[in-house]
Amino acid sequence: MKPSSPRSNSLQNASILITGGTGSFGKAFVKAVLTRHPEVKRLVVYSRDELKQYEMAQLFPNSKYPAMRYFIGDVRDAARLRRAVEGVDIVVHAAALKQVPTAEYNPFECIKTNVLGAQNVIDACLDLQVHRVVALSTDKAAAPTNLYGATKLCSDKLFVAANNVKGARDLRFSVVRYGNVMGSRGSVIPYFLERRKTGVLPITDPAMTRFTISLDEGVEMVLWSLTHACGGEILVPKIPSYRIIDVAQAIGPECAHPVVGLRPGEKVHEEMITASDSFNTLDLGRYYAILPGDGEAARQFYAGTLGAQPVAPGFCYNSGTNEHFLSVEELRRMIEQHVVGGGLAPADLGNGSHSPLLRELAPVA
């Protein structure tokens, strides 16, 4: 697989489409692009929910941001997706069904979106002169134990393999894989903040750990990959871990923390790079890159451009053995910055202004 040569600024005067664009990542990505790249030609939000698009259009109205477009559609619908991709230079694929219990109960619905939808994105990009594609993945795709992780691993494989059939096109497909996004919808921190008012924060397992990344860091990684990735790699960020019990202590130290057990398909610790991946993994500095099986050209590319070095054989990037863990105080500060400061009002934290967390997070008058 021969890597493409990245352009110096692939967003300049570009048309960009983001699938699942009304989600937490999509909103943050749109805000970053409009702020940092006002010269962007067109920015298309492609998603299924008309209400969410309406609400997003109030935040980013076309009158103020003439590049904005809102396109109703589902990645399962290949014909509609092709229509949306016409004239687009860059596609960021963020659409997915990602709730683990929902996927376990409705497996083929998850497959339709996460696997068949991924292939629809690939086909549209191959046929319609798209130049750059970045697909979002998850730590659950490494050695998956649940259907959601299995579908995202399959999606990753599809995007990596798409580089084999691009021919002479100026096109590269890359994947970014990272852990839980702090404060994203359906994640543990908003759940605990909501549950805090009940006085009970249920813990699945006291030993449980997770990787964590902020929305801004996730957006930065995608923007980096658009201009630096050579195609065919799975990029993994170097990010901290947290213990679920520490999150509970940070949010509700006065709450009860009963242990309720793992949900179906849930792991105690997450991985982003397995020991089997180590033989094809490079250390790029800020990120790791898992290369495809025939990735010698990519290996030489990264060695030449970034001085990348291979990781040690048997290296494993696991949330439970990570070198960097967030303390309770660090978690409180990050919740203030990325959750409360990111749009969650102090009133949403529930009653009980005597709580150390509320005093920590409440804005100073």
N, C-alpha and C positions, 0 to 999 in steps of 0.2 A: 504494500500500500504506500504510494508516494504522497507525501504531505503537500498541501497547497501552500503557496507563499502568501501570508497574511498581508492585507493592505494596511497602510499606515493609519488610516482612520476609516473604518468600515461603516461608521454611522454618519459620516458627512454626506448630506443631501440624500440620505438613504430612505427607503420605504421599509418599515418594520411592522411585522405582525406578531402578536403574542397570543397564543391560545390559552384559554383559561385566564384571560386578562383582567377579570374582575375580582380575582382572589387576592390574598394578602400580598403575595409576591408581585402579582401583576400591577397592583396599585403603586407599590414601591418602585417597581421598574419604570413605569410610565412617568412617575414624578422625577426620577433620576434622569431619564432621557430628556424630558422637557426642560429640566433645569440646566443640565450640563451640555446638552447638544441641541440648542434651539434651532440649529440649522437643519434638523431632521425634516425630511420632505413629507413623510406620512407615517402615522403611528396608529395601527389598526388593533383595536381590542376585539378579539373573537371569543365569544362565549355564549352559553345557552340561556342565561337568565336575563330577561328584559328589565326586571326591576333593578337588579344590580347594575346593569348598564346605565339605566336612568340615573341612579344614585351617583355613579361614577362620573357621569356627564355633568352633574352639578359641581363636582370638584374640579373637573378639567373640561370646561365648556368650550365648544368649538369657536365661540366668539373671541375667547382669549387665547386659545391654542388651536389655530386653524389646521394644524397637521393631524388633529385627532379625528379618528373614525371609529364608529361602533357598529360591529357586524354580528348580528345574531346567527348562531350556527353551532353545530356539534361536530367534534372531530370524528365521530362515528359516520357522519354524512360526507362521503368522499366528494360528491358533486358540489355541495355547498362550500366545502373547504377549498376545492380547486378555484372556485369563483373568488373567494376571499384572497387567495394567494396570488392572483394575477397582478403583475407589476410590482411584486414585493421582492426586496433584496435580501432581507434578513428575517428569519423565523425563530422565535423563542417559544419552545413548546413547554408550557406549564400546566396544561389541562390534565387532570387525573381524578379518578376516584381514589381517595387515600385513607378513608376511615377503615381501620383494621377489622373491627367487628362487622361492619357493613359488608365488606368484601368477603368475609367468611360466610356470611348468610346469603349473599347474592353473588356467587362467584363469577358466573358468566357475564353479568352486567359489568363487573370490574374488568374482565377480559376484553369486552367490547370496547370500552373506553381506553384502557391502558395499553392494550396490545394491538387490537385492530385499528384503533384511532391513531396510534403511533405510526403504523404502516401507511395509513392514509396521509399523514403529514409528510412522510418520506416520499411517497409517490408524487404528491403535489409539488414538492420542492424539486424533485428530479425533472419533472415535466415542464416546469414554468420558470426556469432560469433564475431560481433563488441562488444566492451566493454563499450564505452562511446560515447554519442551523445549530442551535444549542438546545439540547433537551435536558430538562431538570429530572434528576433521579433522587434517591433516598438511601440512607444507610441501611434500610430494611431490604434493599436489593442484594446485599452481600450475604451469602449463605442464608437465603431466606427460609423462614419457618412459618410464614403466613402467606395467604394468597396475594395480598397486596404487594409484598416484597417480591414474590415470584413473578407477578405481572410486570413490575418495574425492572427486574433483571432481564426479562424477555425484551422489554422495550429498549433497554440499554444495548442489548445484543443487536437488535434491529438497526439502531442508529449507528453503531460502530460498523456493522457490515454494509450499511448503505454506501460507505466510501468505496467499496469494492466495485460498485456498478455505476459510479458517477462518470466514468469515461473521461473525456477531455473537458468536462465542465469545470468552470471556476467555482467549485462548490466543495465545502467541507462540512461534515457532520461531527459534532462533539457532544459529550455528555458531562454535566456537572452533578456530582453526588455529594450531598452534605446531610448533616443531622437535623434534629428538631429546630425549627425556626422559632426563636423566642417570641411568644405572644401571638403566634399565628392561630387562626380559627381552628377550634377543635383540639388544641394542644393543652398540655397539662397546666400551664401557668394561668391562662384565662379560666380554666375549669376550677382550679384551686381558689382563685380570686372570687369567683361566683359562689363556690361552696363555703367560703370562709364565714359567711353570715350565719350558716347553720351550726357552726362550732365543730364540724367534723370534716377532716380531710382524709379520705381513704387512701391508703398506701398499698400498692399491689405487692411489693416486696421490699423490705428495708434495704436490701443490697442493690436494688436496681439503679443503674446509671444510664445516662444518655449523653450523646454529643449535643452541643447547642451552638447556634449561630444566629446573629441578628439578621433582620431583613436587609439592612444596608450592606452587610458583609456578603449576603447571598447575591444581591444585585451587583455589587462590585465584582464578584467572581464571574458572573455571566458576562458583564461588560469586558472584563479582562480576557475571557475566552474568545470573545468575538474578534479580538485583534491579535491574540497571541497563539491560540490553539491551532495545531496543524491538521487536525481531523483524525478521527478514529480513536482518540483517547477518552478515558473517563477521568475527569479531574476531581480531586478530593482536597478540601481545604484542611489546613492545620488549625484546629479549633479546640476549645476546652470542653471538658465534660462536667456534668453535675450529678449529684446523688439525689434521687427523688425525695428521700427523707429530708435533705437539706432544703429543697424547694418548699416542702411543707413547713419546715421551721422558719424559713424566710418570710412566708406569707401568713402563716397562722400559728405562731409559737404557742398561743394559748388554746389552740384547738386540740381535740382528740385526733389521734392518727392511727386508726385501726388498720390492721393488715387484712386485705380482702382477697389476696391471691392473684396470680397472673390471669389475664384474659386469654382466650384461645388464640394461639399463634404468636403470643408475645414472648420476647426474650428478656432475660435479666440484664444482659449487656448487649449493646449493638456493635457491629463491625462496619467499617467502611472499606478496609483492605484486608483480605484474608491471607493466610500464610501461602496459599496456592497462588494468589495474585502477585506475591512479592517478586517472583522471578521476572515479571514483566512490568515492574513499577519503578518509576524514577522520582527522585526528590528534586523538585523545581525551585525550592526555596520557600515561597509562600504556600505552595500547593504540592501535592503528589499527582502523578499522572500514571494511570494504569493503561499500558499500551496494548494494542491488539496482538494476537499471536504472531503476525507477520510484521511487527512494528519496528524493524531495524532502521528503516528510513526515518521514522518518527524519533527513534532513539538518537540518531545522528543529528537530526534537526534541533532537538532540545539541548543536546550537548553543545552544539555550535552556537545557539542563540542565548541560552541561559546557563550554560555550564552545568547542566543537570547531571546528577550521579545516580547510579542504581542503588536501591535500598538493599540491606543485607538479606540474603536468602532466609526465608522463614519469617520475615518481618510481618507483623500483624498490627493493624491499627484498630484498637478495640476501646470502647468507651470505659471499660472497667480497668484497663491497664494504662490509660492515657497519662502522660506526664503532668498535664495541667488540669486541675480540678478547681471549680469555682467554690469559694467559701460562702457561708450564709450571708455575710455582709456584702460580698461581691454580687451575689444573686439579687439582693435587695436593690443595690445601686443599678444593676442592669434592668431590673423590672421597672424602676422609676424612669430610666432613660428610654427603654425600648417598648414598654407596654403602656405605662401611664402617660409618659411624654409622647408616646406614639399615637395617642388618640383615645385611650381609655380614661375616662374621667374618674377623679377620686371617689365620686358618689357611687361608681360601679363597684367599688371595693367592699361595699356593705357598710353596716353600722358598726359602731365601736371605736370612736376616735381615740380611746385610751390605748389602742393597740400600738406597739412599737412600729409595726409596718406602716400604719396609716400616718403616724408622725413622720416616718422616714419619707413617705411618698407624697404627702400632701404638699401642694405648692405654698411657698412662703408668701404671706400677704404683703 
